[in-house]
Amino acid sequence: MFTFIELSGFSKHRKDLLSDDEFSELQRALIANPECGSTISGTGGFRKLRWSRPGMGKSGGVRVIYYNLSTQSGRLYLALIYSKNEADNITDAQKSQLMKVSGRLK
């Protein structure tokens, strides 16, 4: 069993970018494979998942930044969500902030 914990950067934008059904689908994908995203260097273990939205084409996808504490803990921290056309990668300042957050989560 997994518990999803939404950090403010995620929860602030989630409803604008994903419907409830899309969010449920994302959660199911993360439960099936909690390490499916690419590890982001300089963040202490956060991952970036490229998530396509049905009927939105290539530019309609979103990026989800999350942290999987461990499979045993069953906690997935959802840190950020943004549209693909908004940004391709997170900034160095965001990476630094995520590094601090990862230290508090361990």
DSSP file (Angstrom, degrees, kcal/mol; ACC not computed):
  #  RESIDUE AA STRUCTURE BP1 BP2  ACC     N-H-->O    O-->H-N    N-H-->O    O-->H-N    TCO  KAPPA ALPHA  PHI   PSI    X-CA   Y-CA   Z-CA
    1    1 A M              0   0    0      0, 0.0     2,-0.4     0, 0.0     0, 0.0   0.000 360.0 360.0 360.0 137.8    0.0    0.0    0.0
    2    2 A F        -     0   0    0     73,-0.0     2,-0.5     2,-0.0    73,-0.2  -0.888 360.0-152.2-115.6 145.8    1.3    3.5   -0.9
    3    3 A T  E     -a   75   0A   0     71,-3.7    73,-2.7    -2,-0.4     2,-0.6  -0.976  13.4-147.5-113.1 127.9    0.4    6.8    0.6
    4    4 A F  E     -a   76   0A   0     -2,-0.5     2,-0.6    71,-0.2    73,-0.2  -0.851  10.8-166.2 -97.4 125.3    0.7    9.8   -1.6
    5    5 A I  E     -a   77   0A   0     71,-2.9    73,-2.7    -2,-0.6     2,-0.6  -0.950   9.2-150.1-114.9 115.5    1.8   13.0    0.1
    6    6 A E  E     -a   78   0A   0     -2,-0.6    73,-0.2    71,-0.2     2,-0.2  -0.751   6.5-152.1 -89.6 120.1    1.3   16.2   -1.9
    7    7 A L    >>  -     0   0    0     71,-3.0     4,-2.4    -2,-0.6     3,-1.6  -0.498  34.8-100.3 -81.9 162.3    3.8   19.0   -1.2
    8    8 A S  H 3> S+     0   0    0      1,-0.3     4,-2.0     2,-0.2     5,-0.2   0.820 120.1  59.1 -58.5 -36.2    2.6   22.5   -1.9
    9    9 A G  H 34 S+     0   0    0      1,-0.2    72,-0.7     2,-0.2     4,-0.3   0.771 114.1  39.0 -64.4 -25.0    4.3   22.9   -5.3
   10   10 A F  H X> S+     0   0    0     -3,-1.6     4,-1.8    68,-0.4     3,-1.2   0.911 115.3  47.7 -86.8 -52.8    2.3   19.9   -6.5
   11   11 A S  H 3X S+     0   0    0     -4,-2.4     4,-0.5    67,-0.3    -2,-0.2   0.791 104.2  63.0 -64.3 -27.0   -1.1   20.5   -4.9
   12   12 A K  H 3< S+     0   0    0     -4,-2.0    -1,-0.3    -5,-0.3    -2,-0.1   0.819 119.4  23.0 -65.5 -30.4   -1.1   24.1   -6.0
   13   13 A H  H X> S+     0   0    0     -3,-1.2     4,-1.2    -4,-0.3     3,-0.6   0.533  96.7  92.8-114.6 -10.0   -1.1   23.1   -9.7
   14   14 A R  H >X S+     0   0    0     -4,-1.8     4,-2.9     1,-0.2     3,-0.8   0.903  85.9  49.1 -57.8 -48.1   -2.5   19.6   -9.8
   15   15 A K  H 3< S+     0   0    0     -4,-0.5    -1,-0.2     1,-0.3    -2,-0.1   0.777 110.0  53.3 -67.2 -24.8   -6.1   20.4  -10.4
   16   16 A D  H <4 S+     0   0    0     -3,-0.6    -1,-0.3     1,-0.1    -2,-0.2   0.762 120.6  31.5 -75.9 -24.8   -5.2   22.8  -13.3
   17   17 A L  H << S+     0   0    0     -4,-1.2     2,-0.4    -3,-0.8    -2,-0.2   0.700 120.8  37.9-109.3 -24.0   -3.2   20.1  -15.0
   18   18 A L     <  -     0   0    0     -4,-2.9    -1,-0.2    -5,-0.2     2,-0.1  -0.993  67.7-135.7-134.2 135.1   -4.8   16.8  -14.3
   19   19 A S     >  -     0   0    0     -2,-0.4     4,-2.5     1,-0.1     5,-0.2  -0.330  39.9-102.0 -72.3 168.9   -8.4   15.7  -13.9
   20   20 A D  H  > S+     0   0    0      1,-0.2     4,-2.3     2,-0.2     5,-0.1   0.895 125.3  50.6 -60.6 -39.4   -9.2   13.4  -11.0
   21   21 A D  H  > S+     0   0    0      2,-0.2     4,-2.1     1,-0.2    -1,-0.2   0.908 110.6  48.3 -65.5 -41.5   -9.3   10.4  -13.3
   22   22 A E  H  > S+     0   0    0      2,-0.2     4,-2.3     1,-0.2    -2,-0.2   0.887 111.1  51.2 -64.6 -38.7   -5.9   11.4  -14.8
   23   23 A F  H  X S+     0   0    0     -4,-2.5     4,-2.5     2,-0.2    -2,-0.2   0.906 108.7  50.7 -65.5 -41.0   -4.5   11.8  -11.3
   24   24 A S  H  X S+     0   0    0     -4,-2.3     4,-2.3     2,-0.2    -1,-0.2   0.894 110.1  50.5 -62.2 -39.7   -5.8    8.3  -10.3
   25   25 A E  H  X S+     0   0    0     -4,-2.1     4,-2.1     2,-0.2    -2,-0.2   0.906 109.6  50.5 -64.5 -41.9   -4.2    6.9  -13.4
   26   26 A L  H  X S+     0   0    0     -4,-2.3     4,-2.2     1,-0.2    -2,-0.2   0.922 109.8  50.7 -60.7 -45.0   -0.9    8.6  -12.5
   27   27 A Q  H  X S+     0   0    0     -4,-2.5     4,-2.3     1,-0.2    -2,-0.2   0.907 108.9  51.1 -60.8 -42.5   -1.1    7.2   -8.9
   28   28 A R  H  X S+     0   0    0     -4,-2.3     4,-2.3     1,-0.2    -1,-0.2   0.899 109.3  51.0 -62.3 -40.1   -1.7    3.6  -10.3
   29   29 A A  H  X S+     0   0    0     -4,-2.1     4,-1.8     1,-0.2    -1,-0.2   0.899 111.3  47.7 -64.2 -40.5    1.3    3.9  -12.5
   30   30 A L  H  < S+     0   0    0     -4,-2.2    -2,-0.2     2,-0.2    -1,-0.2   0.852 110.7  51.3 -70.3 -34.4    3.5    5.0   -9.6
   31   31 A I  H  < S+     0   0    0     -4,-2.3    -2,-0.2     1,-0.2    -1,-0.2   0.920 111.1  48.5 -65.5 -43.3    2.2    2.2   -7.4
   32   32 A A  H  < S+     0   0    0     -4,-2.3    -2,-0.2     1,-0.3    -1,-0.2   0.853 135.2   9.2 -65.6 -35.1    3.0   -0.3  -10.2
   33   33 A N    ><  -     0   0    0     -4,-1.8     3,-1.7    -5,-0.2    -1,-0.3  -0.652  64.1-179.3-148.6  85.2    6.5    1.1  -10.7
   34   34 A P  T 3  S+     0   0    0      0, 0.0     3,-0.2     0, 0.0    -4,-0.1   0.631  86.5  51.2 -64.9 -12.5    7.6    3.7   -8.0
   35   35 A E  T 3  S+     0   0    0      1,-0.2     4,-0.1    -5,-0.0    -5,-0.1   0.025  73.1 114.2-110.9  27.4   11.0    4.1   -9.8
   36   36 A C    <   +     0   0    0     -3,-1.7    -1,-0.2    -6,-0.1     2,-0.1   0.759  59.5  79.8 -72.1 -24.3    9.6    4.7  -13.3
   37   37 A G  S    S-     0   0    0     -3,-0.2     2,-0.3    -4,-0.2    12,-0.3  -0.393  90.2-100.9 -81.2 161.3   10.8    8.3  -13.4
   38   38 A S  E     -B   48   0A   0     10,-2.3    10,-2.8    -2,-0.1     2,-0.2  -0.631  38.8-112.1 -80.2 136.4   14.4    9.4  -14.2
   39   39 A T  E     -B   47   0A   0     -2,-0.3     2,-0.6     8,-0.2     8,-0.3  -0.495  26.7-137.4 -68.3 135.2   16.5   10.4  -11.2
   40   40 A I    > > -     0   0    0      6,-2.8     3,-1.1    -2,-0.2     5,-0.6  -0.855  19.5-127.5 -97.8 118.2   17.3   14.1  -11.2
   41   41 A S  T 3 5S+     0   0    0     -2,-0.6    54,-0.0     1,-0.2    -1,-0.0  -0.321  89.3  26.0 -65.2 146.1   20.9   14.8  -10.3
   42   42 A G  T 3 5S+     0   0    0     56,-0.0    57,-0.3    57,-0.0    -1,-0.2   0.636  98.6  91.6  79.5  15.3   21.6   17.2   -7.5
   43   43 A T  T < 5S-     0   0    0     -3,-1.1    59,-0.3     3,-0.2    -2,-0.1   0.430  96.7-110.7-119.7  -2.0   18.2   16.7   -5.8
   44   44 A G  T   5S-     0   0    0     -4,-0.2    -3,-0.1     1,-0.2    51,-0.0   0.683  86.8 -35.4  79.9  16.6   19.0   13.9   -3.3
   45   45 A G  S   <S+     0   0    0     -5,-0.6    23,-0.4     1,-0.3    -1,-0.2   0.459  89.6 147.2 116.8   1.7   16.9   11.3   -5.1
   46   46 A F        -     0   0    0     -6,-0.3    -6,-2.8    21,-0.1     2,-0.3  -0.355  33.5-147.4 -65.8 152.4   13.9   13.1   -6.6
   47   47 A R  E     -BC  39  66A   0     19,-3.2    19,-2.3    -8,-0.3     2,-0.5  -0.882   6.1-139.4-122.9 153.4   12.6   11.7   -9.9
   48   48 A K  E     -BC  38  65A   0    -10,-2.8   -10,-2.3    -2,-0.3     2,-0.5  -0.964  15.7-165.4-115.5 123.0   11.0   13.3  -13.0
   49   49 A L  E     - C   0  64A   0     15,-2.9    15,-2.4    -2,-0.5     2,-0.7  -0.920  12.8-145.4-107.5 127.7    8.2   11.4  -14.6
   50   50 A R  E     - C   0  63A   0     -2,-0.5     2,-0.5    13,-0.2    13,-0.2  -0.841  24.0-172.0 -91.2 117.1    7.1   12.4  -18.1
   51   51 A W  E     - C   0  62A   0     11,-3.0    11,-3.1    -2,-0.7     2,-0.3  -0.943  11.0-152.0-120.3 120.1    3.3   11.9  -18.2
   52   52 A S        -     0   0    0     -2,-0.5     9,-0.1     9,-0.2     6,-0.1  -0.670  11.9-139.4 -90.2 145.5    1.2   12.2  -21.3
   53   53 A R    >   -     0   0    0      4,-0.4     3,-1.9    -2,-0.3     4,-0.3  -0.867  29.9-100.6-104.8 135.9   -2.4   13.2  -21.1
   54   54 A P  T 3  S+     0   0    0      0, 0.0    -1,-0.0     0, 0.0   -32,-0.0  -0.259 102.6   3.9 -57.3 132.6   -5.0   11.4  -23.3
   55   55 A G  T 3  S+     0   0    0      1,-0.1    -3,-0.0    -3,-0.0     0, 0.0   0.560 103.8 101.2  74.2   9.0   -6.0   13.5  -26.4
   56   56 A M  S <  S-     0   0    0     -3,-1.9     4,-0.4     1,-0.2     3,-0.2   0.507  74.1-139.0-104.8  -5.8   -3.5   16.3  -25.7
   57   57 A G    >   -     0   0    0     -4,-0.3     3,-1.0     1,-0.2    -4,-0.4  -0.095  45.8 -51.3  72.7-178.6   -0.7   15.4  -28.1
   58   58 A K  G >  S+     0   0    0      1,-0.3     3,-1.0     2,-0.2    -1,-0.2   0.868 137.9  49.7 -63.4 -37.7    3.0   15.6  -27.4
   59   59 A S  G 3  S+     0   0    0      1,-0.2    26,-0.6    -3,-0.2    -1,-0.3   0.583  98.2  70.3 -79.9  -7.4    2.9   19.2  -26.1
   60   60 A G  G <  S+     0   0    0     -3,-1.0    -1,-0.2    -4,-0.4    -2,-0.2   0.355  76.1 110.9 -91.0   6.7    0.0   18.4  -23.8
   61   61 A G    <   -     0   0    0     -3,-1.0    23,-3.0    -9,-0.1    24,-0.4  -0.243  55.1-141.5 -77.6 167.8    2.0   16.3  -21.4
   62   62 A V  E     -CD  51  83A   0    -11,-3.1   -11,-3.0    21,-0.3     2,-0.4  -0.850   6.2-132.8-124.3 163.0    3.1   17.1  -17.8
   63   63 A R  E     -CD  50  82A   0     19,-3.2    19,-1.9    -2,-0.3     2,-0.5  -0.968  17.6-162.2-115.3 132.7    6.2   16.6  -15.8
   64   64 A V  E     -CD  49  81A   0    -15,-2.4   -15,-2.9    -2,-0.4     2,-0.6  -0.971   3.1-159.2-118.8 124.2    5.8   15.2  -12.2
   65   65 A I  E     +CD  48  80A   0     15,-2.7    14,-2.5    -2,-0.5    15,-1.6  -0.908  27.6 160.9-102.8 122.7    8.7   15.6   -9.8
   66   66 A Y  E     -CD  47  78A   0    -19,-2.3   -19,-3.2    -2,-0.6     2,-0.4  -0.906  33.4-138.9-141.7 165.9    8.4   13.0   -6.9
   67   67 A Y  E     - D   0  77A   0     10,-2.5    10,-3.0    -2,-0.3     2,-0.8  -0.991   6.5-158.1-131.7 122.8   10.4   11.3   -4.2
   68   68 A N  E     - D   0  76A   0     -2,-0.4     8,-0.2   -23,-0.4     3,-0.2  -0.868   5.1-166.5-100.6 102.4   10.0    7.7   -3.3
   69   69 A L        -     0   0    0      6,-1.4     2,-0.3    -2,-0.8    -1,-0.2   0.945  64.8 -47.5 -55.8 -53.3   11.3    7.4    0.2
   70   70 A S     >> -     0   0    0      5,-0.5     4,-1.5    -3,-0.1     5,-0.6  -0.898  43.5-113.3-174.2 154.8   11.5    3.6    0.0
   71   71 A T  T  45S+     0   0    0     -2,-0.3    -1,-0.1     1,-0.2    -2,-0.1   0.860 117.0  55.3 -63.3 -34.0    9.3    0.7   -1.2
   72   72 A Q  T  45S+     0   0    0      1,-0.2    -1,-0.2     2,-0.1    -3,-0.0   0.866 105.7  50.2 -68.3 -36.1    9.0   -0.5    2.4
   73   73 A S  T  45S-     0   0    0      2,-0.1    -1,-0.2    -3,-0.1    -2,-0.2   0.825  93.0-147.1 -73.4 -29.6    7.8    2.8    3.7
   74   74 A G  T  <5 +     0   0    0     -4,-1.5   -71,-3.7     1,-0.2     2,-0.5   0.723  51.3 131.9  71.6  20.8    5.1    3.1    1.1
   75   75 A R  E   < -a    3   0A   0     -5,-0.6    -6,-1.4   -73,-0.2     2,-0.5  -0.927  34.1-175.2-113.0 126.9    5.3    6.9    0.9
   76   76 A L  E     -aD   4  68A   0    -73,-2.7   -71,-2.9    -2,-0.5     2,-0.6  -0.981  13.5-151.8-117.7 122.1    5.6    8.8   -2.3
   77   77 A Y  E     -aD   5  67A   0    -10,-3.0   -10,-2.5    -2,-0.5     2,-0.8  -0.843   2.9-154.6 -96.7 119.0    6.1   12.5   -2.0
   78   78 A L  E     +aD   6  66A   0    -73,-2.7   -71,-3.0    -2,-0.6   -68,-0.4  -0.844  22.6 168.1 -94.7 110.9    4.7   14.5   -5.0
   79   79 A A  E     +     0   0A   0    -14,-2.5     2,-0.3    -2,-0.8   -69,-0.3   0.903  53.2   4.7 -95.9 -47.2    6.7   17.7   -5.1
   80   80 A L  E     - D   0  65A   0    -15,-1.6   -15,-2.7   -71,-0.1     2,-0.3  -0.971  47.9-173.1-141.9 152.0    6.0   19.5   -8.4
   81   81 A I  E     + D   0  64A   0    -72,-0.7     2,-0.3    -2,-0.3   -17,-0.2  -0.976  17.8 158.4-143.2 136.5    3.9   19.3  -11.5
   82   82 A Y  E     - D   0  63A   0    -19,-1.9   -19,-3.2    -2,-0.3     2,-0.1  -0.989  40.9 -98.1-153.7 156.4    4.2   21.5  -14.5
   83   83 A S  E >>  - D   0  62A   0     -2,-0.3     4,-1.4   -21,-0.2     3,-1.2  -0.436  30.0-122.2 -77.6 151.9    3.2   21.3  -18.2
   84   84 A K  T 34 S+     0   0    0    -23,-3.0   -22,-0.1     1,-0.3    -1,-0.1   0.871 113.5  52.9 -60.4 -37.8    5.7   20.3  -20.8
   85   85 A N  T 34 S+     0   0    0    -26,-0.6    -1,-0.3   -24,-0.4     3,-0.1   0.614 103.2  59.8 -77.3  -9.1    5.3   23.6  -22.7
   86   86 A E  T <4 S-     0   0    0     -3,-1.2     2,-0.3     1,-0.3    -1,-0.2   0.883 125.4 -17.6 -80.5 -42.7    5.9   25.5  -19.4
   87   87 A A     <  -     0   0    0     -4,-1.4    -1,-0.3     1,-0.1     3,-0.1  -0.970  43.5-151.2-162.4 147.8    9.4   24.2  -18.8
   88   88 A D  S    S+     0   0    0     -2,-0.3     2,-0.3     1,-0.2    -1,-0.1   0.840  86.1  10.6 -89.5 -38.8   11.5   21.2  -20.0
   89   89 A N  S    S-     0   0    0     -5,-0.0    -1,-0.2   -26,-0.0     2,-0.2  -0.887  81.5-102.2-134.2 164.1   13.6   21.0  -16.8
   90   90 A I        -     0   0    0     -2,-0.3     2,-0.0     1,-0.1    -2,-0.0  -0.524  44.1-105.0 -84.1 159.2   13.6   22.4  -13.3
   91   91 A T     >  -     0   0    0     -2,-0.2     4,-2.3     1,-0.1     5,-0.1  -0.283  24.7-110.0 -79.8 165.5   16.0   25.2  -12.4
   92   92 A D  H  > S+     0   0    0      1,-0.2     4,-2.4     2,-0.2     5,-0.2   0.864 121.0  55.3 -62.0 -35.7   19.2   24.9  -10.4
   93   93 A A  H  > S+     0   0    0      2,-0.2     4,-2.1     1,-0.2    -1,-0.2   0.905 108.1  48.0 -64.2 -40.8   17.4   26.8   -7.6
   94   94 A Q  H  > S+     0   0    0      2,-0.2     4,-2.6     1,-0.2    -2,-0.2   0.900 110.2  52.4 -65.8 -40.1   14.6   24.3   -7.6
   95   95 A K  H  X S+     0   0    0     -4,-2.3     4,-2.2     2,-0.2    -2,-0.2   0.921 109.1  49.9 -60.2 -43.6   17.1   21.4   -7.5
   96   96 A S  H  X S+     0   0    0     -4,-2.4     4,-1.7     1,-0.2    -1,-0.2   0.905 110.8  49.4 -61.4 -42.2   18.8   23.0   -4.5
   97   97 A Q  H  X S+     0   0    0     -4,-2.1     4,-2.1     1,-0.2    -1,-0.2   0.907 110.0  50.8 -64.0 -42.3   15.5   23.3   -2.8
   98   98 A L  H  X S+     0   0    0     -4,-2.6     4,-2.9     1,-0.2    -1,-0.2   0.862 105.2  57.2 -64.6 -35.4   14.6   19.7   -3.5
   99   99 A M  H  X S+     0   0    0     -4,-2.2     4,-1.5   -57,-0.3    -1,-0.2   0.911 108.0  47.5 -60.4 -42.3   18.0   18.6   -2.1
  100  100 A K  H  X S+     0   0    0     -4,-1.7     4,-1.2     2,-0.2    -2,-0.2   0.913 112.2  49.5 -64.5 -42.7   17.0   20.3    1.2
  101  101 A V  H >X S+     0   0    0     -4,-2.1     4,-1.6     1,-0.2     3,-0.6   0.919 107.0  54.6 -63.5 -43.5   13.6   18.7    1.2
  102  102 A S  H 3X S+     0   0    0     -4,-2.9     4,-1.4   -59,-0.3    -1,-0.2   0.862 103.8  56.4 -61.1 -34.6   15.1   15.2    0.6
  103  103 A G  H 3< S+     0   0    0     -4,-1.5    -1,-0.3     1,-0.2    -2,-0.2   0.846 108.7  46.6 -64.0 -33.5   17.3   15.6    3.6
  104  104 A R  H << S+     0   0    0     -4,-1.2    -1,-0.2    -3,-0.6    -2,-0.2   0.758 110.2  53.8 -78.6 -24.9   14.2   16.3    5.8
  105  105 A L  H  <        0   0    0     -4,-1.6    -2,-0.2     1,-0.2    -1,-0.2   0.749 360.0 360.0 -82.4 -23.8   12.3   13.3    4.3
  106  106 A K     <        0   0    0     -4,-1.4    -1,-0.2    -5,-0.2    -2,-0.1   0.485 360.0 360.0 -73.0 360.0   15.0   10.7    5.0
